[in-house]
Amino acid sequence: MLMSVDGKINSGDTDLLDVDRDWKRIVGVKEGLSQYYDLEKQTDLVSFNTGRVMEKIGVNDRADEPTKIPVSFVIVDNKPHLNERGIVYLTKWVEHLYLVTTNEQHPAFGLQDLHSNLKVILYREKIDFKDLFEQLDQEFGMTNITIQSGGTMNAQLLRDGLIDHLSLVVAPLIVGGTKTSSIVGGESIHTAEELGKLVVLKLTQCNLLKDSYLHLCYDIIPQTILD
């Protein structure tokens, strides 16, 4: 994941702003940004994301013919954020598309018979992420998945114990803003009794990159112990 020094993953509190576009314009930040994309190419061949992120990067409106990549996407999309055009674009772009939803009216259902690399996984009311990851492992052989979603989803997966390692690229930038998305969002804890929900990390790697960037790698301690 790419973040600012203060943990922000967007330039502000609106989807009209975008890190991939905005930070390329900032002197002192743009010079080293390519290092993140180089590291991103070394991640797993399965990417976990959300329909909201896919909508934000414009897949619903793309008219180009994408170059096929050897990566499969697992996309969580309940609203839906993806329309038929966006789904078709993704099937042309990625090796396999696994769309996870609670929305029985999702447009992906009408496209499964037309695109052999599209699989829709339906949960009736709420997505059980522990069950989902077991299914992805046991039925589809996904033993390693790179999480590239937003702060709310990151919080859910961390608290469910479904993330084992963190790989963070820190840009030399402070963004600020209470409502600006952070790498981990979701519900705050409210009492001392909830301290066990906090996630403890063990640093395994710290690399100083060019142009004041950092690459930090952590293992996640599977259980937070209080004394």
Sequence and secondary structure as in RCSB ss.txt:
>XXXX:A:sequence
MLMSVDGKINSGDTDLLDVDRDWKRIVGVKEGLSQYYDLEKQTDLVSFNTGRVMEKIGVNDRADEPTKIPVSFVI
VDNKPHLNERGIVYLTKWVEHLYLVTTNEQHPAFGLQDLHSNLKVILYREKIDFKDLFEQLDQEFGMTNITIQSG
GTMNAQLLRDGLIDHLSLVVAPLIVGGTKTSSIVGGESIHTAEELGKLVVLKLTQCNLLKDSYLHLCYDIIPQTI
LD
>XXXX:A:secstr
 EE TT BSSSSSSTT  HHHHGGGSTTTGGGTHHHHHHHTTS SEEEEEHHHHHHTTGGG  S     S EEEE
E SS    HHHHHHHHHHSS EEEEES TT GGGGGTTT TTEEEEE SSS  HHHHHHHHHHHH     EE   
HHHHHHHHHTT   EEEEEE S     TTS BSS S    SGGGGGGS  EEEEEEEE GGG EEEEEEE SS  
  
